[in-house]
Amino acid sequence: MTVDLIIKNAQIVSPRGVQPGSVAVKDGVIAAIGQFEFLPEAAQIVDADGQFLIPGGIDLHVHFRDPGLTYKEDFSTGSMAAAAGGVTTVFDMPNCEPKTLSVETFEAKRQIAAEKCYINYGLYTYLADGMQDHIEPLIDAGLAGVKWDMDAVPEEYPQGYGSYRGYEVAENDAALVIARICAGHGYNIGVHAEDMAMVRQLRKELQEQGRTDFRAHMESRPDYVEVSAMERAFRIGDITGCHIHIHHLSSAAGLALLKQRRTAGSAVSAEAGPTWMFFSADDYEKFGALIRVTPPVKEKHDAEALWEGLVDGSIECYATDHAPHSLEEKQRNWWQALPGTIGVETSIPLLLDKVNKGEMTIERLVEVSSENPARIYSLFPRKGTISVGADADLVLIDMERTWTIKNDEVHSKNHFTPFDGWKVKGMPGMVWVNGHLVAKNRVIVGQPGHGFLVNPKRDW
């Protein structure tokens, strides 16, 4: 057998352990794995020299802003950032302009991604009033997921935030119908879980008090706001049989509810992101609007609970909510600064540093950043694993490389990361997407167009 690529002498990582071996790739797919006594003929051989080889990261939650808001980010810059950080598949949110609410807008966005993207991409639509008749045609077109954005209310933000204009958040009647459709096709519903009726009242009270300090944003969206919304979503899921996935879980109370409902048999899962785990309300004074996100970064005990949940298995997935804005949009006053920060380039390196410190195993890193996202969104076993027949999305890790995260070295259009100045040990050394080398030591060396549109249908 003649193959395109062999990565030899690697430590191949799965959630079940680390095994020495070599991987052969042909036509973008893993053709063989083993401790080959005699290597097959190959166009290229890479000697891993004992380094970890992991499946490419899958980030279920990014905002690459294409089309229409590309002054913030686009599929080119966003996917380069992802590739540099060892992420080979992203699921992009629909709050671009126009929003991804129809087959027409979906196809237009798909074409842009196909031309610009360096990695694989899935595309979400919204669970919104009026969408009941659009979900099945979108699924047929190749939709990756459905987002119930309970946070989408126009009065919360001024101009410039795409997801808060032009559609109404679904009430329970529309949510019930759409959840039934999703369940029937094996699709999840991802939820931004915040009870906005409560948020509106709390924000009104705080603003009437003249509160403009950094903690006011957090106090307008406390943990019970998250819990209330999660309860509503879980009830819809239980009624319809639809799996509910909680985006950017932010509180210890929310985590407790998640575990309770999972134990009771509900089909639920959640993701935790670096901003909510590595920062807390104690950091607002230093970082200000740079860490203004929704749901907000909460107290230190919340951040600690999220990290513990990611490590011990209570939280299944690691995703960033990579959400760039312009510097001007982040420098507005505290109530008007747009929520979001970048993170897709630094997310896996931050976990590699934790592995080096003994705070997480490399097996668990692969589970939360690759295999679990692939399983929950039905991409497995084509994605999220190093197995024969899987797509060759691979990352060779240099665990000894110590480096400093710097604003001026990230690939996003928004160069301002709250992790600027953080020293980390561990770097994605070589990154392949469907067998094509796209990044080496955080430098982009490939071209766009090697990634695929991905979805639960596996129709790619």
Disulfide bonds with the S-S distance in Angstrom:
none
